[in-house]
Amino acid sequence: MYAHSSRFLPALAESGTPATLVQLFLTDGRVETLDHIGGQVAVDRGSAVRRTCSVTVADTSLIPRTATDKISVYGAKLRISRGVTYSDGTSELLPLGLFRIDSVDGDVDAGPVTIQGKGLECIVQDDKFLTPYRATGTALTAVTALVQRSIPTASVIVGTATDAPIGPRTWDVQGDPWAAVIECAASIGAEVYCDADGQFILSQLPDLLTTDPVWTIASGEGGVYVKASRGMNADKTFNGVLARGENTETDVAPVQALVTDADPSSPTYWDGPFGHRPDFYSSSTLISVPACQAAAGLRLAAAKAPNSVADISSLPNPALEPGDVIRVVYPNGTKELHQIQSFTVPLSVDGGGEFAIQTISVKEGT
């Protein structure tokens, strides 16, 4: 969860006025505030580009006619924030992301105008390899080099991941550099993404079984619960991952590791009624058994996730991050812990708009 004051979470359940801010960063260095009438920011850890945005404005003069118009699709960016306005008139805004503008369109006479944007991962993703590209060193140095190849001023911040050497890996011409970044991060069991501040983060997914919840969604007076749906689906669900590494550029022998769902209380327990349903992953970056274990563990977290899913609607909370663990208290008093997969934050100025949270794993909570 993004850092906030002690006043922030309690205020989400109050009938205060939401605060939203959309800033336009022009290619000439100017920064302007956009008056907006709606929109949303979608955040999904299952997407290569984790954050996308759609902003609606009334001013039809913002529709570009030429490549040099104020809002164009040639390098301008949006920074979006949402928060609360307290009863004393002060506001607390939290960032929702930094986005490259990809499209601007609307009715030139009546409007409105819709601006679409993507997180900064797309800049790396679009900068395809023009010559064969070879990564080596550690996961962190390889990821940093790939990111800075497209965004020289960017830095990669290490969260809970532990850096380690990777096997040399070469990508062909026309290869996707962001896919290369993801593969290098996976070699240490980590995810890599652009966060709400526009910074690149290399971190492991928190463990639902050992992570404290950051927020409680409860029904009743003072609660933020709106509604929820729950289900289980075994389609494309795996309870084990065999990760393998073989690198012809080194003298290291082939390595592999099998990681399984070892939780006896899980419906996908490896030795339970669900049976054995393995998935497979291979990469030349994996040059040790611990690296294979880390990569397999990361994939297993996603592979077994669909067995228990939930869609929860609550009052909007812009401080949340994918991977956060939250507690849900249903109207009948049942409590569960959920790990967040995705959510969409509305930007409507009147505070309306549904805040839907999709979760990837669930366990009974206290």
PyMOL commands that set and color helices and strands:
alter all, ss='L'
color gray80, all
select helices_A, chain A and resi 8-12+60-62+121-126+139-150+177-186+289-303+305-307
alter helices_A, ss='H'
color red, helices_A
select strands_A, chain A and resi 17-25+31-33+38-44+51-57+77-85+91-106+113-119+133-135+156-158+169-171+191-194+200-203+215-218+225-231+240-245+255-260+278-282+309-314+325-329+335-346+355-364
alter strands_A, ss='S'
color yellow, strands_A
deselect
rebuild
show_as cartoon
